Amino acid sequence: MTEKDFSSHLNKDLNIAGKLSSIFIEHPLTFILGVFILILGYISLIIMPREENPQIKVSGGAVIVVMPGASPSEIQKIIIEPLEKKIQYKVSVIAVMLSFVVNAIPFIIQLLK
């Protein structure tokens, strides 16, 4: 069919987007194009290299603990100081460690080397 045949079947009340979409839906190559795209996607999925354990560089981390009703000094003594010591003992590649308390919620942020 030619484009004139397609345009004769179109509803005259449609705007340009409606006319374009109805031409695309009624065109016989639409199905072939869809199948072609699916086949390309499947081939790329098969060919794409994958690793079981990919190497991801982690640049830091954050520890957030909630202790409702505690004062900032209590949070400093009970949570932040022991956690900082444990983290520094277990993780030897920490370049910077920041600790602060906001609304009785302690935050410990580590930046790795």
URHUUR-V431361 format. One line per field, one symbol per residue. burial: + if it has 24 or more other ideal C-beta (glycine too) atoms within 12 Angstrom, else -. A space follows every 10 residues. Layout:
burial->???
This chain:
burial->---------- ---------- --+------- ---------- ---------- ---------- --+------- ----+---++ --++--+--- ---+--+-+- +----+++-+ ---
